[in-house]
């Protein structure tokens, strides 16, 4: 494989600084942009961006259409390809205004990265996202084991998802100090909690089944009173792994450390549903479960607005548009039922 182009690396570094400081993008987004641009460079054998030609884009598109997902081994989804093209288009739009590139790249050149209308429609088509019912959540939760510390931790994480609808990134970065059992709330402080768009907000516990609050309260009290965890310790910490004579590596307790990402807890939640004989629902699907439940529970617009704010939404329109989609069949049923 050709070596990376030093000139490209310098201008990419400037672009990443721009995205981080001016556009406020987080590191996860920057990683995705970097990966997308690298794909393009590989397709052009790392030619200088100054030597842009529309044929480079055609070659890149052909490679994208044959590229496979590293994890699944299947061809890249239309939505993934669309996202990659949009990220590179934004990069070239920015490049066209930079010194040393203005005379080489026209801002209209970025349009070569536009997706074709057919694939764009497929990529942006709204699809029904599966979510568990309140009854399915209750069944999965009651089937979760609780014999060990790690199993108790996992049940408490499930319980908090039901109580708050917190995103998995926030859930796994919460610290004990963010929990107020007296007020029945968690403080999603973006300075320390991985919230979406670095938003800070309070979430009060939803009025769901008592077993969730009992489980979560017992967990927090055990960490604080029995294990003497400090306020800055993780709410759902990593396990402590040690060598035990004659048994090798064993889980001997909890470290108090925060997980770097939410992948472990996504698998924990999936496993809870699969072990209970259901499909593998992900933590994010709980948000839709709670919105559907709130739509039936709330009797005034003000109540539903508060329910929406509890999820971190500034606008109730976001809650309705993202989590309360109505199928065409249901649309017909509702209209006919108004007679």
Backbone as numpy.savetxt, mean C-alpha at the origin, in Angstrom:
# Nx Ny Nz CAx CAy CAz Cx Cy Cz
26.12 -7.13 -20.46 25.27 -5.94 -20.46 26.15 -4.68 -20.46
25.82 -3.67 -21.29 26.61 -2.43 -21.31 26.63 -1.77 -19.94
27.71 -1.03 -19.69 27.81 -0.32 -18.42 26.87 0.88 -18.42
26.47 1.29 -17.24 25.59 2.44 -17.12 26.30 3.69 -17.61
25.50 4.62 -18.11 26.02 5.86 -18.67 26.17 6.90 -17.55
27.41 7.35 -17.25 27.62 8.31 -16.16 26.81 9.59 -16.34
26.70 10.05 -17.58 25.94 11.28 -17.86 24.47 11.09 -17.50
23.94 9.93 -17.85 22.55 9.62 -17.51 22.36 9.55 -15.99
23.34 8.96 -15.32 23.24 8.82 -13.87 23.17 10.18 -13.19
23.95 11.14 -13.70 23.96 12.47 -13.09 22.61 13.18 -13.25
22.05 13.10 -14.44 20.76 13.79 -14.66 19.63 13.05 -13.95
19.73 11.75 -13.85 18.71 11.00 -13.10 18.74 11.40 -11.63
19.95 11.56 -11.09 20.08 11.95 -9.69 19.42 13.31 -9.46
19.60 14.22 -10.41 18.96 15.54 -10.30 17.44 15.41 -10.36
16.95 14.50 -11.18 15.49 14.30 -11.30 14.92 13.73 -10.02
15.64 12.81 -9.40 15.15 12.21 -8.15 15.11 13.25 -7.04
16.10 14.13 -7.02 16.09 15.22 -6.03 14.89 16.12 -6.26
14.60 16.38 -7.52 13.42 17.20 -7.88 12.13 16.54 -7.41
12.00 15.24 -7.65 10.79 14.52 -7.24 10.64 14.52 -5.72
11.76 14.36 -5.03 11.72 14.27 -3.57 11.44 15.62 -2.92
12.13 16.65 -3.36 12.05 17.95 -2.68 10.95 18.85 -3.21
10.68 18.81 -4.51 9.68 19.69 -5.11 8.31 19.02 -5.17
8.29 17.77 -5.60 7.03 17.05 -5.75 6.62 16.28 -4.50
7.54 16.15 -3.53 7.21 15.49 -2.28 7.00 13.99 -2.39
7.64 13.35 -3.37 7.48 11.91 -3.55 8.28 11.14 -2.50
7.74 10.00 -2.07 8.45 9.20 -1.07 9.43 8.24 -1.74
10.20 7.53 -0.91 11.25 6.65 -1.44 10.69 5.49 -2.24
9.51 5.02 -1.85 8.89 3.92 -2.60 8.60 4.35 -4.03
8.06 5.55 -4.18 7.77 6.08 -5.52 9.05 6.28 -6.31
10.07 6.82 -5.65 11.35 7.04 -6.33 11.95 5.73 -6.83
11.82 4.68 -6.05 12.33 3.37 -6.46 11.63 2.89 -7.73
10.32 3.12 -7.80 9.55 2.69 -8.98 9.96 3.49 -10.21
10.16 4.80 -10.02 10.58 5.64 -11.14 11.96 5.22 -11.62
12.86 4.98 -10.67 14.23 4.57 -11.03 14.21 3.26 -11.81
13.36 2.32 -11.38 13.28 1.02 -12.06 12.73 1.19 -13.47
11.75 2.09 -13.63 11.16 2.32 -14.96 12.17 2.93 -15.91
12.92 3.92 -15.44 13.92 4.57 -16.30 15.03 3.60 -16.65
15.41 2.76 -15.69 16.45 1.76 -15.97 16.01 0.79 -17.06
14.75 0.41 -17.04 14.23 -0.46 -18.10 14.43 0.20 -19.48
14.12 1.48 -19.52 14.26 2.20 -20.79 15.73 2.24 -21.22
16.61 2.53 -20.29 18.04 2.59 -20.62 18.55 1.25 -21.12
18.10 0.17 -20.50 18.52 -1.16 -20.94 18.07 -1.43 -22.37
16.89 -0.93 -22.73 16.37 -1.14 -24.09 17.17 -0.34 -25.12
17.82 0.75 -24.69 18.61 1.58 -25.61 20.11 1.35 -25.45
20.47 0.29 -24.74 21.89 -0.02 -24.48 22.59 1.15 -23.78
21.85 1.82 -22.90 22.37 2.91 -22.08 22.90 4.09 -22.89
22.26 4.36 -24.05 22.62 5.55 -24.81 22.27 6.80 -24.01
22.96 7.88 -24.26 22.68 9.15 -23.60 21.24 9.58 -23.91
20.58 10.13 -22.90 19.23 10.64 -23.12 19.22 11.73 -24.19
20.35 12.39 -24.38 20.46 13.44 -25.39 20.32 12.90 -26.81
20.55 11.60 -26.97 20.45 10.97 -28.29 19.08 10.35 -28.52
18.07 10.90 -27.87 16.70 10.37 -27.97 16.25 10.28 -29.43
15.58 9.17 -29.75 14.96 8.98 -31.06 13.72 8.15 -30.85
12.67 8.45 -31.61 11.41 7.73 -31.40 11.54 6.24 -31.62
12.55 5.81 -32.42 12.75 4.39 -32.63 13.17 3.70 -31.33
13.84 4.46 -30.45 14.20 3.90 -29.14 12.94 3.53 -28.36
11.92 4.38 -28.48 10.67 4.13 -27.77 9.98 2.89 -28.34
9.99 2.75 -29.66 9.37 1.57 -30.28 10.04 0.29 -29.81
11.38 0.33 -29.76 12.12 -0.84 -29.28 11.78 -1.13 -27.82
11.68 -0.07 -27.04 11.36 -0.22 -25.63 9.97 -0.81 -25.45
9.00 -0.36 -26.23 7.63 -0.87 -26.13 7.58 -2.37 -26.44
8.33 -2.79 -27.44 8.35 -4.21 -27.80 8.91 -5.05 -26.66
9.97 -4.54 -26.03 10.55 -5.27 -24.90 9.59 -5.33 -23.72
8.88 -4.22 -23.49 7.91 -4.20 -22.39 6.80 -5.23 -22.62
6.36 -5.36 -23.86 5.27 -6.28 -24.17 5.66 -7.74 -23.93
6.98 -8.00 -23.92 7.46 -9.37 -23.71 8.03 -9.57 -22.30
8.16 -8.49 -21.55 8.77 -8.58 -20.22 7.86 -9.34 -19.26
8.48 -9.99 -18.27 7.72 -10.78 -17.31 7.89 -10.24 -15.89
6.88 -10.48 -15.10 6.92 -10.13 -13.69 7.91 -11.03 -12.98
8.86 -10.44 -12.26 9.91 -11.23 -11.60 9.33 -12.19 -10.57
8.22 -11.80 -9.94 7.65 -12.63 -8.87 6.77 -13.75 -9.39
5.92 -13.44 -10.39 4.95 -14.43 -10.86 5.39 -15.16 -12.12
6.33 -14.56 -12.86 6.77 -15.19 -14.09 5.82 -14.98 -15.26
4.75 -14.23 -15.06 3.79 -13.94 -16.12 4.14 -12.62 -16.79
3.55 -12.37 -17.96 3.78 -11.11 -18.66 3.32 -9.93 -17.81
3.98 -8.81 -17.96 3.59 -7.62 -17.20 2.15 -7.25 -17.49
1.41 -6.85 -16.47 0.02 -6.46 -16.64 -0.06 -5.16 -17.43
-1.19 -4.96 -18.10 -1.39 -3.73 -18.86 -1.26 -2.50 -17.96
-1.75 -2.61 -16.74 -1.68 -1.49 -15.81 -0.23 -1.18 -15.44
0.59 -2.22 -15.31 2.01 -2.03 -14.98 2.73 -1.34 -16.12
2.49 -1.80 -17.34 3.11 -1.19 -18.52 2.69 0.27 -18.66
1.41 0.53 -18.42 0.90 1.89 -18.51 1.59 2.80 -17.50
1.78 2.29 -16.28 2.43 3.07 -15.24 3.89 3.36 -15.59
4.58 2.37 -16.15 5.98 2.54 -16.54 6.10 3.62 -17.62
5.23 3.56 -18.62 5.25 4.54 -19.70 4.98 5.95 -19.18
4.04 6.07 -18.25 3.72 7.40 -17.71 4.87 7.96 -16.90
5.58 7.10 -16.16 6.72 7.58 -15.37 7.85 8.07 -16.27
8.11 7.36 -17.38 9.18 7.77 -18.28 8.77 9.01 -19.06
7.49 9.11 -19.41 7.02 10.32 -20.09 7.24 11.54 -19.21
6.90 11.43 -17.93 7.09 12.55 -17.00 8.57 12.93 -16.91
9.44 11.93 -16.94 10.88 12.18 -16.88 11.34 12.97 -18.10
10.89 12.59 -19.28 11.33 13.28 -20.50 10.70 14.67 -20.60
9.51 14.85 -20.07 8.92 16.19 -20.02 9.80 17.12 -19.17
10.31 16.57 -18.07 11.20 17.34 -17.21 12.54 17.58 -17.90
13.07 16.54 -18.57 14.35 16.65 -19.27 14.36 17.77 -20.29
13.23 17.94 -20.98 13.15 18.92 -22.07 13.37 20.36 -21.61
13.32 20.59 -20.29 13.52 21.93 -19.74 14.89 22.10 -19.08
15.72 21.07 -19.11 16.99 21.12 -18.41 18.12 21.60 -19.34
19.03 22.37 -18.76 20.18 22.84 -19.52 20.97 21.66 -20.09
21.35 21.78 -21.35 22.08 20.70 -22.01 21.16 19.72 -22.70
19.87 19.78 -22.41 18.90 18.86 -23.03 17.84 19.60 -23.84
17.69 20.91 -23.58 16.65 21.68 -24.27 16.79 21.61 -25.79
18.04 21.66 -26.26 18.27 21.66 -27.71 18.22 20.26 -28.31
18.20 19.25 -27.45 18.23 17.86 -27.92 16.86 17.19 -27.85
16.05 17.62 -26.88 14.76 16.97 -26.65 13.65 18.01 -26.67
12.69 17.82 -27.55 11.50 18.66 -27.59 10.49 18.15 -26.59
9.77 19.05 -25.91 8.84 18.58 -24.89 7.74 17.71 -25.49
7.51 17.84 -26.81 6.51 16.98 -27.47 7.03 15.56 -27.69
8.37 15.39 -27.59 8.93 14.04 -27.75 8.40 13.09 -26.68
8.04 13.65 -25.53 7.52 12.81 -24.44 6.23 12.11 -24.83
5.52 12.68 -25.81 4.24 12.07 -26.23 4.43 10.70 -26.87
5.64 10.39 -27.30 5.89 9.07 -27.88 5.70 7.97 -26.83
5.71 8.36 -25.57 5.52 7.37 -24.50 4.05 7.19 -24.13
3.15 7.89 -24.84 1.72 7.69 -24.57 1.32 6.26 -24.89
0.52 5.68 -24.04 0.02 4.33 -24.28 -1.03 4.38 -25.38
-1.21 3.28 -26.12 -2.28 3.28 -27.12 -3.63 3.24 -26.41
-4.66 3.75 -27.04 -5.95 3.95 -26.39 -6.56 2.64 -25.89
-6.36 1.54 -26.64 -6.93 0.26 -26.23 -6.31 -0.23 -24.94
-4.98 -0.24 -24.90 -4.29 -0.73 -23.69 -4.52 0.21 -22.51
-4.64 1.51 -22.80 -4.89 2.48 -21.72 -6.25 2.23 -21.08
-7.26 1.91 -21.91 -8.60 1.62 -21.38 -8.57 0.38 -20.50
-7.83 -0.62 -20.96 -7.71 -1.86 -20.18 -7.00 -1.58 -18.85
-5.94 -0.77 -18.92 -5.14 -0.49 -17.73 -5.92 0.29 -16.68
-6.79 1.19 -17.13 -7.49 2.06 -16.19 -8.92 1.62 -15.89
-9.32 0.48 -16.45 -10.68 -0.01 -16.18 -10.84 -0.32 -14.70
-11.94 0.12 -14.11 -12.20 -0.15 -12.69 -12.72 -1.58 -12.55
-12.14 -2.30 -11.61 -12.53 -3.68 -11.37 -12.97 -3.86 -9.93
-13.90 -4.74 -9.74 -14.39 -5.02 -8.40 -13.30 -5.73 -7.60
-12.89 -5.12 -6.50 -11.86 -5.70 -5.65 -12.52 -6.56 -4.58
-12.16 -7.83 -4.48 -12.79 -8.71 -3.49 -12.49 -8.26 -2.07
-13.47 -8.37 -1.21 -13.29 -8.00 0.20 -14.12 -8.94 1.06
-13.71 -9.17 2.29 -14.45 -10.09 3.16 -15.65 -9.40 3.81
-16.65 -10.17 4.10 -17.79 -9.65 4.85 -17.42 -9.57 6.32
-18.23 -8.88 7.11 -17.97 -8.81 8.55 -18.00 -10.21 9.16
-18.90 -11.06 8.64 -19.01 -12.43 9.16 -17.78 -13.25 8.82
-17.24 -13.07 7.62 -16.03 -13.79 7.24 -14.83 -13.35 8.09
-14.75 -12.05 8.35 -13.67 -11.54 9.20 -13.75 -12.15 10.60
-14.97 -12.19 11.13 -15.16 -12.74 12.48 -14.78 -14.21 12.53
-15.15 -14.95 11.49 -14.83 -16.37 11.45 -13.32 -16.59 11.36
-12.65 -15.84 10.48 -11.20 -15.98 10.34 -10.50 -15.62 11.65
-10.98 -14.57 12.29 -10.35 -14.11 13.53 -10.47 -15.15 14.65
-11.65 -15.73 14.79 -11.86 -16.71 15.87 -11.08 -18.00 15.64
-10.68 -18.25 14.37 -9.91 -19.46 14.06 -8.41 -19.27 14.23
-7.97 -18.03 14.41 -6.53 -17.78 14.54 -6.00 -18.32 15.87
-4.89 -19.02 15.85 -4.32 -19.56 17.11 -3.75 -18.43 17.97
-3.62 -18.71 19.27 -3.10 -17.68 20.18 -2.22 -18.28 21.28
-1.58 -19.40 20.98 -0.79 -20.10 22.00 0.55 -19.41 22.27
1.15 -18.80 21.24 2.47 -18.19 21.40 2.38 -16.66 21.34
3.46 -16.00 21.70 3.51 -14.54 21.63 3.28 -14.04 20.21
3.91 -14.71 19.25 3.78 -14.28 17.86 2.34 -14.46 17.39
1.69 -15.55 17.78 0.30 -15.76 17.40 -0.62 -14.73 18.04
-0.32 -14.36 19.28 -1.10 -13.31 19.95 -0.90 -11.97 19.26
0.32 -11.72 18.85 0.61 -10.48 18.10 -0.18 -10.43 16.81
-0.20 -11.55 16.10 -0.90 -11.61 14.82 -2.40 -11.37 14.98
-2.99 -11.95 16.04 -4.42 -11.74 16.30 -4.69 -10.27 16.64
-3.80 -9.67 17.39 -3.97 -8.26 17.77 -3.89 -7.36 16.54
-3.01 -7.70 15.59 -2.90 -6.93 14.36 -4.19 -7.04 13.54
-4.74 -8.25 13.45 -6.01 -8.47 12.77 -7.09 -7.63 13.45
-7.10 -7.66 14.79 -8.11 -6.91 15.54 -8.02 -5.41 15.27
-6.79 -4.87 15.21 -6.65 -3.44 14.98 -7.09 -3.06 13.57
-6.86 -3.94 12.61 -7.35 -3.68 11.26 -8.87 -3.53 11.26
-9.53 -4.36 12.03 -10.99 -4.28 12.13 -11.45 -3.04 12.90
-10.67 -2.63 13.86 -11.03 -1.47 14.68 -10.79 -0.14 13.98
-9.82 -0.12 13.04 -9.42 1.16 12.46 -9.39 1.22 10.93
-9.25 0.07 10.28 -9.08 0.10 8.83 -7.75 0.71 8.42
-6.77 0.70 9.31 -5.46 1.30 9.01 -4.80 0.58 7.83
-4.08 1.33 7.03 -3.32 0.72 5.94 -2.19 -0.12 6.53
-1.79 -1.16 5.81 -0.81 -2.09 6.38 0.53 -1.42 6.68
0.92 -0.42 5.87 2.17 0.28 6.14 2.12 1.03 7.46
0.97 1.63 7.74 0.80 2.35 9.01 0.73 1.36 10.16
-0.01 0.28 9.97 -0.18 -0.73 11.01 1.16 -1.24 11.53
2.07 -1.53 10.60 3.35 -2.15 10.97 4.39 -1.15 11.45
4.10 0.14 11.36 5.05 1.13 11.85 4.56 1.87 13.09
3.40 1.49 13.60 2.88 2.11 14.82 3.74 1.75 16.02
3.83 2.70 16.95 4.53 2.48 18.21 3.51 2.52 19.35
3.90 2.01 20.48 2.98 1.96 21.62 2.44 3.34 21.99
3.26 4.35 21.85 2.83 5.71 22.23 1.72 6.24 21.34
1.50 5.61 20.20 0.45 6.07 19.29 -0.92 5.52 19.66
-0.98 4.69 20.68 -2.24 4.05 21.08 -2.77 4.70 22.35
-4.04 5.10 22.33 -4.71 5.66 23.51 -5.94 4.80 23.79
-5.80 3.86 24.72 -6.90 2.95 25.02 -8.05 3.65 25.74
-7.74 4.69 26.49 -8.80 5.40 27.23 -9.73 6.12 26.25
-9.14 6.81 25.27 -9.95 7.51 24.27 -10.44 6.57 23.17
-9.80 5.40 23.09 -10.18 4.45 22.04 -9.74 4.94 20.67
-8.45 5.25 20.54 -7.96 5.79 19.27 -6.49 5.48 19.06
-6.04 5.65 17.81 -4.63 5.62 17.48 -4.29 6.93 16.78
-3.06 7.39 16.99 -2.58 8.62 16.38 -1.62 8.26 15.26
-2.06 8.46 14.03 -1.22 8.14 12.88 -0.36 9.36 12.54
0.75 9.44 13.25 1.67 10.57 13.15 2.66 10.32 12.00
2.53 11.08 10.93 3.34 10.85 9.73 4.83 11.02 9.96
5.23 11.66 11.07 6.66 11.78 11.36 7.27 10.43 11.71
6.42 9.50 12.15 6.92 8.19 12.59 6.14 7.02 11.99
4.95 7.27 11.50 4.09 6.21 10.99 4.03 6.32 9.46
4.12 5.18 8.77 4.12 5.18 7.32 2.69 5.33 6.78
2.20 6.56 6.78 0.85 6.83 6.28 0.90 7.20 4.81
-0.23 7.10 4.14 -0.29 7.46 2.73 -0.13 8.97 2.58
0.74 9.36 1.66 1.00 10.78 1.38 1.46 11.54 2.63
2.05 10.80 3.58 2.59 11.40 4.82 1.56 12.26 5.53
0.34 11.76 5.61 -0.74 12.50 6.27 -0.83 12.10 7.73
-1.02 13.09 8.60 -1.18 12.86 10.03 -2.66 13.00 10.41
-3.19 12.00 11.14 -4.60 12.09 11.55 -4.87 11.10 12.69
-5.98 11.33 13.37 -6.43 10.46 14.45 -7.47 9.48 13.90
-7.45 8.26 14.42 -8.47 7.26 14.07 -9.06 6.70 15.36
-10.36 6.87 15.53 -11.05 6.28 16.68 -11.51 4.87 16.33
-11.62 4.01 17.32 -12.01 2.63 17.08 -13.45 2.57 16.58
-13.64 1.83 15.50 -14.98 1.66 14.95 -15.83 0.78 15.87
-17.15 0.94 15.85 -18.04 0.13 16.69 -18.28 -1.25 16.10
-17.25 -2.08 16.14 -17.35 -3.44 15.62 -17.47 -4.40 16.81
-17.42 -5.70 16.55 -17.60 -6.70 17.60 -16.61 -6.50 18.76
-17.08 -6.70 19.98 -16.29 -6.47 21.19 -15.02 -7.32 21.23
-15.05 -8.49 20.59 -13.90 -9.38 20.69 -12.63 -8.75 20.12
-12.78 -7.86 19.14 -11.61 -7.20 18.56 -10.98 -6.24 19.56
-11.81 -5.45 20.24 -11.29 -4.50 21.21 -10.68 -5.22 22.41
-11.30 -6.30 22.84 -10.77 -7.08 23.97 -9.39 -7.63 23.62
-9.27 -8.21 22.45 -8.00 -8.79 22.01 -6.91 -7.72 21.94
-7.23 -6.60 21.29 -6.23 -5.55 21.10 -5.83 -4.92 22.44
-6.81 -4.68 23.31 -6.53 -4.11 24.62 -5.63 -5.02 25.45
-5.92 -6.31 25.43 -5.09 -7.27 26.17 -3.65 -7.25 25.67
-3.50 -7.12 24.35 -2.16 -7.11 23.75 -1.37 -5.88 24.21
-1.99 -4.72 24.12 -1.31 -3.49 24.49 -0.96 -3.50 25.98
-1.87 -3.95 26.81 -1.60 -4.00 28.25 -0.48 -4.97 28.59
-0.42 -6.09 27.86 0.65 -7.04 28.10 2.01 -6.44 27.75
2.08 -5.74 26.61 3.34 -5.11 26.22 3.77 -4.07 27.24
2.82 -3.27 27.70 3.15 -2.18 28.61 3.42 -2.65 30.04
2.58 -3.52 30.55 2.65 -3.87 31.96 3.49 -5.13 32.25
3.35 -6.13 31.39 4.05 -7.39 31.65 5.45 -7.42 31.04
5.56 -6.91 29.79 6.85 -6.97 29.10 7.64 -5.66 29.24
7.01 -4.64 29.85 7.66 -3.37 30.12 8.23 -2.71 28.87
7.46 -2.79 27.77 7.87 -2.14 26.55 7.80 -0.62 26.73
8.71 0.10 26.07 8.76 1.56 26.15 7.80 2.17 25.13
7.43 3.43 25.30 6.51 4.09 24.36 6.97 4.06 22.91
8.29 4.10 22.69 8.82 4.12 21.32 8.98 2.72 20.71
8.66 1.69 21.47 8.76 0.33 20.94 7.61 0.06 19.97
7.84 -0.90 19.08 6.84 -1.24 18.06 5.58 -1.82 18.69
4.44 -1.47 18.13 3.18 -2.05 18.59 3.09 -3.52 18.17
3.61 -3.82 16.98 3.65 -5.21 16.50 5.10 -5.52 16.12
5.91 -5.85 17.12 7.37 -5.96 16.92 7.83 -7.25 16.25
9.08 -7.18 15.83 9.74 -8.36 15.27 9.99 -9.39 16.37
10.05 -10.67 16.01 10.37 -11.69 17.02 11.85 -11.67 17.36
12.18 -12.13 18.56 13.58 -12.27 18.97 14.01 -13.71 18.65
15.00 -13.85 17.79 15.48 -15.17 17.37 16.83 -15.44 18.04
16.92 -16.56 18.77 18.16 -16.91 19.46 18.45 -18.40 19.27
19.71 -18.76 19.50 20.10 -20.17 19.41 19.83 -20.82 20.76
19.03 -21.88 20.73 18.71 -22.64 21.94 19.45 -23.98 21.87
20.15 -24.31 22.91 20.94 -25.55 22.94 20.09 -26.77 22.59
20.54 -27.49 21.59 19.85 -28.70 21.17 18.65 -28.47 20.26
18.27 -27.20 20.07 17.10 -26.92 19.23 17.40 -25.96 18.07
18.59 -25.40 18.06 18.93 -24.47 16.98 18.27 -23.12 17.19
17.97 -22.43 16.09 17.37 -21.10 16.17 15.90 -21.22 16.59
15.52 -20.45 17.61 14.16 -20.48 18.14 13.68 -19.05 18.42
12.36 -18.84 18.32 11.77 -17.57 18.71 11.63 -17.55 20.23
12.31 -16.62 20.87 12.33 -16.60 22.34 11.62 -15.39 22.93
11.09 -14.54 22.10 10.39 -13.37 22.62 10.18 -12.34 21.53
10.10 -11.06 21.94 9.89 -9.96 21.01 11.01 -8.93 21.18
11.39 -8.30 20.09 12.53 -7.37 20.13 12.14 -5.93 20.42
10.94 -5.55 20.08 10.54 -4.15 20.19 10.82 -3.38 18.92
11.45 -4.03 17.93 11.81 -3.37 16.68 10.66 -3.35 15.69
10.61 -2.31 14.88 9.57 -2.14 13.86 9.99 -2.85 12.56
9.04 -3.47 11.90 9.31 -4.11 10.61 9.60 -3.04 9.55
10.48 -3.36 8.62 10.86 -2.41 7.57 9.72 -2.20 6.57
8.89 -3.20 6.40 7.74 -3.08 5.49 6.62 -3.99 5.98
5.53 -3.99 5.24 4.33 -4.71 5.69 4.16 -6.09 5.08
5.15 -6.57 4.34 4.99 -7.84 3.62 4.68 -9.01 4.56
5.32 -9.06 5.71 5.07 -10.17 6.65 3.63 -10.17 7.13
3.08 -8.99 7.39 1.71 -8.93 7.91 0.67 -9.14 6.81
1.02 -8.80 5.58 0.10 -9.14 4.48 -0.07 -10.65 4.41
1.05 -11.37 4.57 0.98 -12.82 4.53 0.24 -13.38 5.73
0.41 -12.76 6.89 -0.28 -13.21 8.10 -1.79 -13.13 7.92
-2.28 -12.03 7.37 -3.71 -11.85 7.16 -4.23 -12.81 6.10
-3.49 -12.96 5.02 -3.89 -13.92 3.98 -4.03 -15.32 4.56
-3.03 -15.71 5.34 -3.02 -17.05 5.93 -4.20 -17.25 6.87
-4.58 -16.22 7.60 -5.71 -16.33 8.53 -6.99 -16.69 7.79
-7.20 -16.09 6.64 -8.41 -16.39 5.86 -8.31 -17.76 5.18
-7.14 -18.07 4.64 -6.96 -19.36 3.96 -7.14 -20.51 4.95
-6.56 -20.38 6.14 -6.68 -21.43 7.15 -8.13 -21.60 7.62
-8.93 -20.56 7.43 -10.34 -20.64 7.81 -11.22 -21.07 6.64
-10.56 -21.49 5.54 -11.30 -22.02 4.39 -11.81 -20.98 3.43
-11.21 -19.81 3.42 -11.64 -18.74 2.52 -10.51 -18.31 1.60
-10.81 -17.39 0.70 -9.76 -16.90 -0.18 -8.83 -15.97 0.60
-7.66 -15.70 0.03 -6.63 -14.94 0.73 -6.88 -13.43 0.60
-7.69 -12.88 1.49 -7.92 -11.44 1.49 -6.70 -10.71 2.05
-6.45 -9.52 1.53 -5.31 -8.72 1.97 -5.76 -7.67 2.99
-4.85 -7.11 3.78 -5.23 -6.12 4.79 -6.00 -4.93 4.23
-5.63 -4.47 3.04 -6.28 -3.29 2.48 -7.77 -3.53 2.23
-8.16 -4.79 2.00 -9.56 -5.09 1.72 -10.45 -4.82 2.93
-9.84 -4.77 4.13 -10.63 -4.48 5.34 -11.25 -3.08 5.26
-10.59 -2.18 4.56 -11.11 -0.81 4.44 -12.46 -0.81 3.71
-12.55 -1.64 2.70 -13.82 -1.72 1.98 -14.88 -2.40 2.85
-14.46 -3.41 3.59 -15.37 -4.08 4.52 -15.98 -3.06 5.48
-15.13 -2.22 6.03 -15.58 -1.24 7.02 -16.43 -0.14 6.40
-16.11 0.26 5.17 -16.93 1.27 4.50 -18.33 0.73 4.22
-18.40 -0.51 3.76 -19.70 -1.13 3.52 -20.49 -1.24 4.82
-19.81 -1.59 5.89 -20.44 -1.69 7.20 -20.90 -0.32 7.68
-20.06 0.69 7.48 -20.40 2.05 7.88 -21.58 2.60 7.10
-21.68 2.21 5.84 -22.80 2.68 5.02 -24.13 2.20 5.58
-24.13 1.03 6.22 -25.35 0.50 6.83 -25.54 1.02 8.26
-24.42 1.29 8.94 -24.47 1.69 10.35 -24.81 3.17 10.54
-24.20 4.03 9.73 -24.42 5.47 9.87 -25.83 5.86 9.40
-26.48 6.70 10.17 -27.85 7.11 9.83 -27.93 8.57 9.39
-26.82 9.32 9.50 -26.80 10.71 9.04 -25.56 10.95 8.18
-25.60 11.99 7.38 -24.45 12.33 6.54 -23.25 12.71 7.41
-23.52 13.38 8.53 -22.44 13.78 9.42 -21.72 12.57 9.99
-22.47 11.54 10.35 -21.87 10.31 10.87 -20.98 9.65 9.82
-21.48 9.59 8.59 -20.68 8.94 7.54 -19.46 9.78 7.19
-19.57 11.09 7.30 -18.40 11.95 7.08 -17.33 11.64 8.12
-17.73 11.48 9.39 -16.78 11.12 10.44 -16.17 9.75 10.18
-17.00 8.83 9.70 -16.53 7.47 9.36 -15.45 7.56 8.28
-15.69 8.42 7.30 -14.75 8.64 6.20 -13.45 9.27 6.70
-13.56 10.28 7.56 -12.37 10.94 8.11 -11.53 9.96 8.91
-12.18 8.99 9.55 -11.49 8.00 10.36 -10.53 7.15 9.52
-10.82 7.04 8.22 -9.97 6.29 7.29 -8.84 7.15 6.73
-8.86 8.45 7.09 -7.84 9.35 6.59 -8.24 10.08 5.34
-9.53 10.05 4.99 -10.01 10.72 3.78 -10.45 12.15 4.10
-9.94 13.11 3.34 -10.37 14.50 3.50 -11.77 14.71 2.94
-12.04 14.00 1.87 -13.33 14.16 1.20 -14.14 12.87 1.27
-15.41 13.02 1.54 -16.29 11.84 1.58 -16.42 11.24 0.19
-16.16 12.07 -0.84 -16.22 11.57 -2.23 -15.19 10.48 -2.46
-14.01 10.62 -1.81 -12.97 9.60 -1.95 -13.45 8.26 -1.41
-14.10 8.30 -0.27 -14.61 7.07 0.35 -15.65 6.40 -0.55
-16.58 7.21 -1.06 -17.65 6.67 -1.88 -17.12 6.14 -3.20
-16.26 6.93 -3.85 -15.75 6.54 -5.17 -14.85 5.31 -5.10
-14.00 5.26 -4.07 -13.02 4.17 -3.98 -13.57 2.89 -3.37
-14.55 3.01 -2.46 -14.97 1.83 -1.70 -16.46 1.50 -1.76
-17.26 2.35 -2.41 -18.71 2.09 -2.46 -19.22 2.03 -3.89
-18.43 1.41 -4.78 -18.89 1.28 -6.15 -20.15 0.43 -6.21
-21.02 0.75 -7.15 -22.27 0.02 -7.33 -22.24 -0.65 -8.70
-22.52 -1.94 -8.74 -22.55 -2.66 -10.01 -23.75 -2.20 -10.83
-23.73 -2.48 -12.12 -24.84 -2.10 -13.00 -26.13 -2.78 -12.56
-26.02 -4.07 -12.19 -27.21 -4.80 -11.75 -27.80 -4.18 -10.48
-26.91 -3.83 -9.55 -27.38 -3.23 -8.30 -27.97 -1.84 -8.56
-27.40 -1.13 -9.52 -27.94 0.17 -9.90 -29.39 0.03 -10.34
-29.64 -0.98 -11.18 -31.01 -1.21 -11.64 -31.95 -1.58 -10.51
-31.46 -2.43 -9.60 -32.30 -2.85 -8.46 -32.70 -1.66 -7.60
-31.74 -0.76 -7.33 -32.00 0.38 -6.48 -33.00 1.34 -7.12
-32.83 1.60 -8.42 -33.75 2.52 -9.11 -35.16 1.94 -9.14
-35.25 0.65 -9.48 -36.58 0.01 -9.53 -37.24 0.01 -8.14
-36.39 -0.12 -7.09 -36.92 -0.18 -5.74 -37.48 1.14 -5.24
-37.20 2.22 -5.97 -37.71 3.53 -5.57 -39.17 3.73 -5.92
-39.74 2.86 -6.73 -41.14 3.01 -7.12 -42.06 2.77 -5.93
